[in-house]
Amino acid sequence: MNETESESVRRWLAGWQRAAPVLERLRTEAIRGSNTATAIEQLSDAFESALRHCPPAATSGLVEQQRLFARWRR
């Protein structure tokens, strides 16, 4: 990496270091200002649709994983 690229990276990092506290403050304010009950209500139709179109798997895969491990152990 030449000096010009190094300087560019330093400026880029400095910019993110300045932005990080501002972004964190905005994130914290958004979380504190959110209404969980309203968000759940707004997302409930999408959740129900997802359940209808992509039902959850009958298993997590853990039983299958344990079966494979047991077979490999032998």
PDB file of N, CA, C and O in Angstrom, chain B, residues numbered from 101:
ATOM      1  N   MET B 101       0.854  -1.170   0.000  1.00  0.00           N
ATOM      2  CA  MET B 101       0.000   0.000   0.000  1.00  0.00           C
ATOM      3  C   MET B 101       0.902   1.235   0.000  1.00  0.00           C
ATOM      4  O   MET B 101       1.797   1.367   0.835  1.00  0.00           O
ATOM      5  N   ASN B 102       0.653   2.116  -0.934  1.00  0.00           N
ATOM      6  CA  ASN B 102       1.482   3.319  -0.997  1.00  0.00           C
ATOM      7  C   ASN B 102       0.966   4.387  -0.023  1.00  0.00           C
ATOM      8  O   ASN B 102      -0.068   4.212   0.621  1.00  0.00           O
ATOM      9  N   GLU B 103       1.702   5.483   0.067  1.00  0.00           N
ATOM     10  CA  GLU B 103       1.370   6.539   1.044  1.00  0.00           C
ATOM     11  C   GLU B 103      -0.005   7.160   0.779  1.00  0.00           C
ATOM     12  O   GLU B 103      -0.733   7.473   1.721  1.00  0.00           O
ATOM     13  N   THR B 104      -0.361   7.338  -0.482  1.00  0.00           N
ATOM     14  CA  THR B 104      -1.660   7.919  -0.822  1.00  0.00           C
ATOM     15  C   THR B 104      -2.799   7.005  -0.356  1.00  0.00           C
ATOM     16  O   THR B 104      -3.793   7.474   0.197  1.00  0.00           O
ATOM     17  N   GLU B 105      -2.645   5.712  -0.583  1.00  0.00           N
ATOM     18  CA  GLU B 105      -3.670   4.771  -0.147  1.00  0.00           C
ATOM     19  C   GLU B 105      -3.748   4.719   1.372  1.00  0.00           C
ATOM     20  O   GLU B 105      -4.837   4.658   1.942  1.00  0.00           O
ATOM     21  N   SER B 106      -2.593   4.743   2.023  1.00  0.00           N
ATOM     22  CA  SER B 106      -2.568   4.722   3.490  1.00  0.00           C
ATOM     23  C   SER B 106      -3.283   5.946   4.062  1.00  0.00           C
ATOM     24  O   SER B 106      -4.052   5.835   5.017  1.00  0.00           O
ATOM     25  N   GLU B 107      -3.028   7.093   3.481  1.00  0.00           N
ATOM     26  CA  GLU B 107      -3.676   8.326   3.940  1.00  0.00           C
ATOM     27  C   GLU B 107      -5.187   8.245   3.721  1.00  0.00           C
ATOM     28  O   GLU B 107      -5.970   8.684   4.562  1.00  0.00           O
ATOM     29  N   SER B 108      -5.580   7.686   2.593  1.00  0.00           N
ATOM     30  CA  SER B 108      -7.006   7.536   2.300  1.00  0.00           C
ATOM     31  C   SER B 108      -7.667   6.622   3.335  1.00  0.00           C
ATOM     32  O   SER B 108      -8.772   6.905   3.799  1.00  0.00           O
ATOM     33  N   VAL B 109      -6.999   5.540   3.691  1.00  0.00           N
ATOM     34  CA  VAL B 109      -7.540   4.623   4.688  1.00  0.00           C
ATOM     35  C   VAL B 109      -7.615   5.318   6.042  1.00  0.00           C
ATOM     36  O   VAL B 109      -8.602   5.157   6.760  1.00  0.00           O
ATOM     37  N   ARG B 110      -6.597   6.083   6.401  1.00  0.00           N
ATOM     38  CA  ARG B 110      -6.615   6.812   7.680  1.00  0.00           C
ATOM     39  C   ARG B 110      -7.789   7.792   7.733  1.00  0.00           C
ATOM     40  O   ARG B 110      -8.469   7.890   8.755  1.00  0.00           O
ATOM     41  N   ARG B 111      -8.026   8.513   6.642  1.00  0.00           N
ATOM     42  CA  ARG B 111      -9.154   9.455   6.603  1.00  0.00           C
ATOM     43  C   ARG B 111     -10.483   8.710   6.720  1.00  0.00           C
ATOM     44  O   ARG B 111     -11.394   9.154   7.418  1.00  0.00           O
ATOM     45  N   TRP B 112     -10.581   7.583   6.036  1.00  0.00           N
ATOM     46  CA  TRP B 112     -11.802   6.778   6.077  1.00  0.00           C
ATOM     47  C   TRP B 112     -12.058   6.307   7.512  1.00  0.00           C
ATOM     48  O   TRP B 112     -13.178   6.410   8.011  1.00  0.00           O
ATOM     49  N   LEU B 113     -11.022   5.794   8.169  1.00  0.00           N
ATOM     50  CA  LEU B 113     -11.162   5.342   9.558  1.00  0.00           C
ATOM     51  C   LEU B 113     -11.521   6.493  10.488  1.00  0.00           C
ATOM     52  O   LEU B 113     -12.364   6.343  11.373  1.00  0.00           O
ATOM     53  N   ALA B 114     -10.891   7.625  10.291  1.00  0.00           N
ATOM     54  CA  ALA B 114     -11.184   8.790  11.136  1.00  0.00           C
ATOM     55  C   ALA B 114     -12.640   9.220  10.973  1.00  0.00           C
ATOM     56  O   ALA B 114     -13.298   9.599  11.942  1.00  0.00           O
ATOM     57  N   GLY B 115     -13.132   9.156   9.743  1.00  0.00           N
ATOM     58  CA  GLY B 115     -14.534   9.506   9.496  1.00  0.00           C
ATOM     59  C   GLY B 115     -15.483   8.579  10.245  1.00  0.00           C
ATOM     60  O   GLY B 115     -16.458   9.035  10.843  1.00  0.00           O
ATOM     61  N   TRP B 116     -15.202   7.282  10.212  1.00  0.00           N
ATOM     62  CA  TRP B 116     -16.051   6.333  10.929  1.00  0.00           C
ATOM     63  C   TRP B 116     -15.912   6.502  12.440  1.00  0.00           C
ATOM     64  O   TRP B 116     -16.885   6.321  13.173  1.00  0.00           O
ATOM     65  N   GLN B 117     -14.732   6.840  12.908  1.00  0.00           N
ATOM     66  CA  GLN B 117     -14.562   7.078  14.346  1.00  0.00           C
ATOM     67  C   GLN B 117     -15.374   8.284  14.799  1.00  0.00           C
ATOM     68  O   GLN B 117     -15.906   8.289  15.909  1.00  0.00           O
ATOM     69  N   ARG B 118     -15.473   9.289  13.967  1.00  0.00           N
ATOM     70  CA  ARG B 118     -16.307  10.456  14.307  1.00  0.00           C
ATOM     71  C   ARG B 118     -17.788  10.115  14.211  1.00  0.00           C
ATOM     72  O   ARG B 118     -18.598  10.602  15.000  1.00  0.00           O
ATOM     73  N   ALA B 119     -18.137   9.280  13.243  1.00  0.00           N
ATOM     74  CA  ALA B 119     -19.547   8.950  13.024  1.00  0.00           C
ATOM     75  C   ALA B 119     -20.085   7.954  14.053  1.00  0.00           C
ATOM     76  O   ALA B 119     -21.277   7.966  14.360  1.00  0.00           O
ATOM     77  N   ALA B 120     -19.224   7.101  14.583  1.00  0.00           N
ATOM     78  CA  ALA B 120     -19.677   6.024  15.481  1.00  0.00           C
ATOM     79  C   ALA B 120     -20.500   6.528  16.664  1.00  0.00           C
ATOM     80  O   ALA B 120     -21.579   5.986  16.904  1.00  0.00           O
ATOM     81  N   PRO B 121     -20.052   7.535  17.418  1.00  0.00           N
ATOM     82  CA  PRO B 121     -20.868   7.983  18.553  1.00  0.00           C
ATOM     83  C   PRO B 121     -22.218   8.570  18.118  1.00  0.00           C
ATOM     84  O   PRO B 121     -23.229   8.400  18.800  1.00  0.00           O
ATOM     85  N   VAL B 122     -22.217   9.253  16.990  1.00  0.00           N
ATOM     86  CA  VAL B 122     -23.467   9.837  16.487  1.00  0.00           C
ATOM     87  C   VAL B 122     -24.433   8.720  16.092  1.00  0.00           C
ATOM     88  O   VAL B 122     -25.613   8.761  16.440  1.00  0.00           O
ATOM     89  N   LEU B 123     -23.928   7.726  15.367  1.00  0.00           N
ATOM     90  CA  LEU B 123     -24.768   6.606  14.955  1.00  0.00           C
ATOM     91  C   LEU B 123     -25.284   5.829  16.167  1.00  0.00           C
ATOM     92  O   LEU B 123     -26.438   5.403  16.188  1.00  0.00           O
ATOM     93  N   GLU B 124     -24.435   5.646  17.166  1.00  0.00           N
ATOM     94  CA  GLU B 124     -24.853   4.937  18.377  1.00  0.00           C
ATOM     95  C   GLU B 124     -25.942   5.713  19.115  1.00  0.00           C
ATOM     96  O   GLU B 124     -26.895   5.122  19.622  1.00  0.00           O
ATOM     97  N   ARG B 125     -25.800   7.040  19.176  1.00  0.00           N
ATOM     98  CA  ARG B 125     -26.821   7.868  19.829  1.00  0.00           C
ATOM     99  C   ARG B 125     -28.142   7.767  19.077  1.00  0.00           C
ATOM    100  O   ARG B 125     -29.199   7.641  19.696  1.00  0.00           O
ATOM    101  N   LEU B 126     -28.093   7.822  17.743  1.00  0.00           N
ATOM    102  CA  LEU B 126     -29.310   7.698  16.939  1.00  0.00           C
ATOM    103  C   LEU B 126     -29.967   6.328  17.134  1.00  0.00           C
ATOM    104  O   LEU B 126     -31.189   6.223  17.241  1.00  0.00           O
ATOM    105  N   ARG B 127     -29.149   5.296  17.180  1.00  0.00           N
ATOM    106  CA  ARG B 127     -29.664   3.934  17.401  1.00  0.00           C
ATOM    107  C   ARG B 127     -30.354   3.841  18.763  1.00  0.00           C
ATOM    108  O   ARG B 127     -31.457   3.306  18.872  1.00  0.00           O
ATOM    109  N   THR B 128     -29.700   4.359  19.790  1.00  0.00           N
ATOM    110  CA  THR B 128     -30.259   4.321  21.139  1.00  0.00           C
ATOM    111  C   THR B 128     -31.573   5.089  21.208  1.00  0.00           C
ATOM    112  O   THR B 128     -32.539   4.621  21.811  1.00  0.00           O
ATOM    113  N   GLU B 129     -31.611   6.263  20.592  1.00  0.00           N
ATOM    114  CA  GLU B 129     -32.851   7.053  20.580  1.00  0.00           C
ATOM    115  C   GLU B 129     -33.969   6.315  19.854  1.00  0.00           C
ATOM    116  O   GLU B 129     -35.118   6.341  20.296  1.00  0.00           O
ATOM    117  N   ALA B 130     -33.642   5.657  18.741  1.00  0.00           N
ATOM    118  CA  ALA B 130     -34.657   4.928  17.984  1.00  0.00           C
ATOM    119  C   ALA B 130     -35.207   3.765  18.802  1.00  0.00           C
ATOM    120  O   ALA B 130     -36.410   3.503  18.792  1.00  0.00           O
ATOM    121  N   ILE B 131     -34.319   3.070  19.512  1.00  0.00           N
ATOM    122  CA  ILE B 131     -34.764   1.941  20.337  1.00  0.00           C
ATOM    123  C   ILE B 131     -35.632   2.440  21.484  1.00  0.00           C
ATOM    124  O   ILE B 131     -36.695   1.881  21.756  1.00  0.00           O
ATOM    125  N   ARG B 132     -35.180   3.480  22.146  1.00  0.00           N
ATOM    126  CA  ARG B 132     -35.954   4.011  23.283  1.00  0.00           C
ATOM    127  C   ARG B 132     -37.293   4.586  22.846  1.00  0.00           C
ATOM    128  O   ARG B 132     -38.270   4.535  23.594  1.00  0.00           O
ATOM    129  N   GLY B 133     -37.339   5.131  21.643  1.00  0.00           N
ATOM    130  CA  GLY B 133     -38.564   5.747  21.151  1.00  0.00           C
ATOM    131  C   GLY B 133     -39.526   4.782  20.490  1.00  0.00           C
ATOM    132  O   GLY B 133     -40.639   5.159  20.123  1.00  0.00           O
ATOM    133  N   SER B 134     -39.103   3.544  20.339  1.00  0.00           N
ATOM    134  CA  SER B 134     -39.979   2.586  19.656  1.00  0.00           C
ATOM    135  C   SER B 134     -41.027   2.030  20.612  1.00  0.00           C
ATOM    136  O   SER B 134     -40.829   1.972  21.825  1.00  0.00           O
ATOM    137  N   ASN B 135     -42.125   1.632  20.034  1.00  0.00           N
ATOM    138  CA  ASN B 135     -43.222   1.043  20.798  1.00  0.00           C
ATOM    139  C   ASN B 135     -43.325  -0.418  20.372  1.00  0.00           C
ATOM    140  O   ASN B 135     -43.777  -0.716  19.266  1.00  0.00           O
ATOM    141  N   THR B 136     -42.908  -1.318  21.242  1.00  0.00           N
ATOM    142  CA  THR B 136     -42.855  -2.738  20.905  1.00  0.00           C
ATOM    143  C   THR B 136     -44.227  -3.285  20.548  1.00  0.00           C
ATOM    144  O   THR B 136     -44.357  -4.047  19.590  1.00  0.00           O
ATOM    145  N   ALA B 137     -45.239  -2.914  21.295  1.00  0.00           N
ATOM    146  CA  ALA B 137     -46.589  -3.421  21.028  1.00  0.00           C
ATOM    147  C   ALA B 137     -47.061  -3.001  19.638  1.00  0.00           C
ATOM    148  O   ALA B 137     -47.651  -3.803  18.913  1.00  0.00           O
ATOM    149  N   THR B 138     -46.807  -1.762  19.268  1.00  0.00           N
ATOM    150  CA  THR B 138     -47.200  -1.277  17.939  1.00  0.00           C
ATOM    151  C   THR B 138     -46.430  -2.008  16.858  1.00  0.00           C
ATOM    152  O   THR B 138     -47.006  -2.382  15.836  1.00  0.00           O
ATOM    153  N   ALA B 139     -45.133  -2.220  17.064  1.00  0.00           N
ATOM    154  CA  ALA B 139     -44.317  -2.921  16.076  1.00  0.00           C
ATOM    155  C   ALA B 139     -44.809  -4.348  15.871  1.00  0.00           C
ATOM    156  O   ALA B 139     -44.878  -4.829  14.740  1.00  0.00           O
ATOM    157  N   ILE B 140     -45.149  -5.017  16.957  1.00  0.00           N
ATOM    158  CA  ILE B 140     -45.664  -6.387  16.859  1.00  0.00           C
ATOM    159  C   ILE B 140     -46.973  -6.399  16.082  1.00  0.00           C
ATOM    160  O   ILE B 140     -47.195  -7.259  15.229  1.00  0.00           O
ATOM    161  N   GLU B 141     -47.830  -5.444  16.383  1.00  0.00           N
ATOM    162  CA  GLU B 141     -49.113  -5.350  15.676  1.00  0.00           C
ATOM    163  C   GLU B 141     -48.886  -5.101  14.186  1.00  0.00           C
ATOM    164  O   GLU B 141     -49.564  -5.698  13.350  1.00  0.00           O
ATOM    165  N   GLN B 142     -47.953  -4.237  13.853  1.00  0.00           N
ATOM    166  CA  GLN B 142     -47.684  -3.914  12.456  1.00  0.00           C
ATOM    167  C   GLN B 142     -47.077  -5.095  11.699  1.00  0.00           C
ATOM    168  O   GLN B 142     -47.279  -5.231  10.492  1.00  0.00           O
ATOM    169  N   LEU B 143     -46.347  -5.931  12.394  1.00  0.00           N
ATOM    170  CA  LEU B 143     -45.680  -7.057  11.733  1.00  0.00           C
ATOM    171  C   LEU B 143     -46.466  -8.365  11.801  1.00  0.00           C
ATOM    172  O   LEU B 143     -46.060  -9.354  11.191  1.00  0.00           O
ATOM    173  N   SER B 144     -47.568  -8.389  12.521  1.00  0.00           N
ATOM    174  CA  SER B 144     -48.282  -9.651  12.730  1.00  0.00           C
ATOM    175  C   SER B 144     -48.794 -10.268  11.428  1.00  0.00           C
ATOM    176  O   SER B 144     -48.719 -11.485  11.260  1.00  0.00           O
ATOM    177  N   ASP B 145     -49.309  -9.458  10.508  1.00  0.00           N
ATOM    178  CA  ASP B 145     -49.797 -10.002   9.238  1.00  0.00           C
ATOM    179  C   ASP B 145     -48.659 -10.619   8.428  1.00  0.00           C
ATOM    180  O   ASP B 145     -48.825 -11.681   7.827  1.00  0.00           O
ATOM    181  N   ALA B 146     -47.519  -9.962   8.413  1.00  0.00           N
ATOM    182  CA  ALA B 146     -46.362 -10.499   7.687  1.00  0.00           C
ATOM    183  C   ALA B 146     -45.907 -11.809   8.322  1.00  0.00           C
ATOM    184  O   ALA B 146     -45.538 -12.747   7.614  1.00  0.00           O
ATOM    185  N   PHE B 147     -45.931 -11.879   9.644  1.00  0.00           N
ATOM    186  CA  PHE B 147     -45.536 -13.099  10.346  1.00  0.00           C
ATOM    187  C   PHE B 147     -46.494 -14.239  10.021  1.00  0.00           C
ATOM    188  O   PHE B 147     -46.065 -15.355   9.726  1.00  0.00           O
ATOM    189  N   GLU B 148     -47.770 -13.959  10.074  1.00  0.00           N
ATOM    190  CA  GLU B 148     -48.772 -14.990   9.758  1.00  0.00           C
ATOM    191  C   GLU B 148     -48.612 -15.469   8.319  1.00  0.00           C
ATOM    192  O   GLU B 148     -48.729 -16.664   8.048  1.00  0.00           O
ATOM    193  N   SER B 149     -48.349 -14.558   7.406  1.00  0.00           N
ATOM    194  CA  SER B 149     -48.140 -14.930   6.011  1.00  0.00           C
ATOM    195  C   SER B 149     -46.909 -15.823   5.861  1.00  0.00           C
ATOM    196  O   SER B 149     -46.937 -16.815   5.132  1.00  0.00           O
ATOM    197  N   ALA B 150     -45.846 -15.468   6.547  1.00  0.00           N
ATOM    198  CA  ALA B 150     -44.626 -16.282   6.489  1.00  0.00           C
ATOM    199  C   ALA B 150     -44.883 -17.677   7.031  1.00  0.00           C
ATOM    200  O   ALA B 150     -44.401 -18.657   6.463  1.00  0.00           O
ATOM    201  N   LEU B 151     -45.632 -17.785   8.118  1.00  0.00           N
ATOM    202  CA  LEU B 151     -45.952 -19.104   8.668  1.00  0.00           C
ATOM    203  C   LEU B 151     -46.777 -19.928   7.680  1.00  0.00           C
ATOM    204  O   LEU B 151     -46.583 -21.137   7.549  1.00  0.00           O
ATOM    205  N   ARG B 152     -47.697 -19.258   6.988  1.00  0.00           N
ATOM    206  CA  ARG B 152     -48.552 -19.964   6.026  1.00  0.00           C
ATOM    207  C   ARG B 152     -47.751 -20.449   4.820  1.00  0.00           C
ATOM    208  O   ARG B 152     -47.950 -21.569   4.348  1.00  0.00           O
ATOM    209  N   HIS B 153     -46.845 -19.605   4.322  1.00  0.00           N
ATOM    210  CA  HIS B 153     -46.103 -19.936   3.112  1.00  0.00           C
ATOM    211  C   HIS B 153     -44.820 -20.719   3.374  1.00  0.00           C
ATOM    212  O   HIS B 153     -44.348 -21.431   2.488  1.00  0.00           O
ATOM    213  N   CYS B 154     -44.263 -20.607   4.539  1.00  0.00           N
ATOM    214  CA  CYS B 154     -43.017 -21.306   4.896  1.00  0.00           C
ATOM    215  C   CYS B 154     -43.159 -21.858   6.312  1.00  0.00           C
ATOM    216  O   CYS B 154     -42.590 -21.307   7.253  1.00  0.00           O
ATOM    217  N   PRO B 155     -43.906 -22.932   6.463  1.00  0.00           N
ATOM    218  CA  PRO B 155     -44.117 -23.459   7.819  1.00  0.00           C
ATOM    219  C   PRO B 155     -42.793 -23.890   8.446  1.00  0.00           C
ATOM    220  O   PRO B 155     -41.871 -24.296   7.739  1.00  0.00           O
ATOM    221  N   PRO B 156     -42.702 -23.802   9.762  1.00  0.00           N
ATOM    222  CA  PRO B 156     -41.466 -24.189  10.425  1.00  0.00           C
ATOM    223  C   PRO B 156     -41.174 -25.677  10.216  1.00  0.00           C
ATOM    224  O   PRO B 156     -42.091 -26.484  10.062  1.00  0.00           O
ATOM    225  N   ALA B 157     -39.904 -26.023  10.212  1.00  0.00           N
ATOM    226  CA  ALA B 157     -39.497 -27.410  10.037  1.00  0.00           C
ATOM    227  C   ALA B 157     -39.960 -28.241  11.231  1.00  0.00           C
ATOM    228  O   ALA B 157     -40.108 -27.731  12.342  1.00  0.00           O
ATOM    229  N   ALA B 158     -40.184 -29.522  10.982  1.00  0.00           N
ATOM    230  CA  ALA B 158     -40.626 -30.409  12.045  1.00  0.00           C
ATOM    231  C   ALA B 158     -39.519 -30.644  13.073  1.00  0.00           C
ATOM    232  O   ALA B 158     -39.792 -30.994  14.221  1.00  0.00           O
ATOM    233  N   THR B 159     -38.290 -30.451  12.657  1.00  0.00           N
ATOM    234  CA  THR B 159     -37.159 -30.652  13.557  1.00  0.00           C
ATOM    235  C   THR B 159     -36.132 -29.554  13.330  1.00  0.00           C
ATOM    236  O   THR B 159     -36.092 -28.928  12.270  1.00  0.00           O
ATOM    237  N   SER B 160     -35.315 -29.335  14.328  1.00  0.00           N
ATOM    238  CA  SER B 160     -34.270 -28.317  14.204  1.00  0.00           C
ATOM    239  C   SER B 160     -33.052 -28.847  13.468  1.00  0.00           C
ATOM    240  O   SER B 160     -32.170 -28.081  13.081  1.00  0.00           O
ATOM    241  N   GLY B 161     -33.006 -30.157  13.277  1.00  0.00           N
ATOM    242  CA  GLY B 161     -31.836 -30.761  12.666  1.00  0.00           C
ATOM    243  C   GLY B 161     -30.865 -31.303  13.698  1.00  0.00           C
ATOM    244  O   GLY B 161     -29.911 -31.998  13.350  1.00  0.00           O
ATOM    245  N   LEU B 162     -31.100 -30.992  14.961  1.00  0.00           N
ATOM    246  CA  LEU B 162     -30.197 -31.443  16.016  1.00  0.00           C
ATOM    247  C   LEU B 162     -30.200 -32.964  16.132  1.00  0.00           C
ATOM    248  O   LEU B 162     -29.146 -33.570  16.325  1.00  0.00           O
ATOM    249  N   VAL B 163     -31.373 -33.586  16.016  1.00  0.00           N
ATOM    250  CA  VAL B 163     -31.451 -35.045  16.106  1.00  0.00           C
ATOM    251  C   VAL B 163     -30.667 -35.684  14.960  1.00  0.00           C
ATOM    252  O   VAL B 163     -29.928 -36.646  15.165  1.00  0.00           O
ATOM    253  N   GLU B 164     -30.833 -35.148  13.769  1.00  0.00           N
ATOM    254  CA  GLU B 164     -30.090 -35.654  12.611  1.00  0.00           C
ATOM    255  C   GLU B 164     -28.590 -35.466  12.804  1.00  0.00           C
ATOM    256  O   GLU B 164     -27.808 -36.358  12.476  1.00  0.00           O
ATOM    257  N   GLN B 165     -28.187 -34.328  13.329  1.00  0.00           N
ATOM    258  CA  GLN B 165     -26.773 -34.068  13.591  1.00  0.00           C
ATOM    259  C   GLN B 165     -26.220 -35.083  14.601  1.00  0.00           C
ATOM    260  O   GLN B 165     -25.130 -35.621  14.406  1.00  0.00           O
ATOM    261  N   GLN B 166     -26.963 -35.341  15.667  1.00  0.00           N
ATOM    262  CA  GLN B 166     -26.520 -36.302  16.662  1.00  0.00           C
ATOM    263  C   GLN B 166     -26.418 -37.708  16.069  1.00  0.00           C
ATOM    264  O   GLN B 166     -25.504 -38.458  16.409  1.00  0.00           O
ATOM    265  N   ARG B 167     -27.349 -38.065  15.186  1.00  0.00           N
ATOM    266  CA  ARG B 167     -27.296 -39.365  14.520  1.00  0.00           C
ATOM    267  C   ARG B 167     -26.028 -39.493  13.684  1.00  0.00           C
ATOM    268  O   ARG B 167     -25.360 -40.527  13.704  1.00  0.00           O
ATOM    269  N   LEU B 168     -25.701 -38.419  12.940  1.00  0.00           N
ATOM    270  CA  LEU B 168     -24.480 -38.427  12.129  1.00  0.00           C
ATOM    271  C   LEU B 168     -23.235 -38.523  13.005  1.00  0.00           C
ATOM    272  O   LEU B 168     -22.318 -39.280  12.688  1.00  0.00           O
ATOM    273  N   PHE B 169     -23.190 -37.781  14.082  1.00  0.00           N
ATOM    274  CA  PHE B 169     -22.028 -37.844  14.989  1.00  0.00           C
ATOM    275  C   PHE B 169     -21.858 -39.243  15.558  1.00  0.00           C
ATOM    276  O   PHE B 169     -20.743 -39.757  15.653  1.00  0.00           O
ATOM    277  N   ALA B 170     -22.973 -39.852  15.933  1.00  0.00           N
ATOM    278  CA  ALA B 170     -22.904 -41.208  16.485  1.00  0.00           C
ATOM    279  C   ALA B 170     -22.381 -42.184  15.437  1.00  0.00           C
ATOM    280  O   ALA B 170     -21.587 -43.071  15.751  1.00  0.00           O
ATOM    281  N   ARG B 171     -22.820 -42.023  14.206  1.00  0.00           N
ATOM    282  CA  ARG B 171     -22.349 -42.904  13.130  1.00  0.00           C
ATOM    283  C   ARG B 171     -20.864 -42.695  12.869  1.00  0.00           C
ATOM    284  O   ARG B 171     -20.129 -43.660  12.659  1.00  0.00           O
ATOM    285  N   TRP B 172     -20.416 -41.435  12.881  1.00  0.00           N
ATOM    286  CA  TRP B 172     -18.994 -41.140  12.635  1.00  0.00           C
ATOM    287  C   TRP B 172     -18.112 -41.643  13.777  1.00  0.00           C
ATOM    288  O   TRP B 172     -16.954 -42.005  13.566  1.00  0.00           O
ATOM    289  N   ARG B 173     -18.666 -41.660  14.975  1.00  0.00           N
ATOM    290  CA  ARG B 173     -17.905 -42.087  16.134  1.00  0.00           C
ATOM    291  C   ARG B 173     -17.565 -43.579  16.031  1.00  0.00           C
ATOM    292  O   ARG B 173     -16.509 -44.004  16.499  1.00  0.00           O
ATOM    293  N   ARG B 174     -18.434 -44.360  15.434  1.00  0.00           N
ATOM    294  CA  ARG B 174     -18.216 -45.808  15.308  1.00  0.00           C
ATOM    295  C   ARG B 174     -17.104 -46.146  14.381  1.00  0.00           C
ATOM    296  O   ARG B 174     -16.806 -47.322  14.176  1.00  0.00           O
TER     297      ARG B 174
END
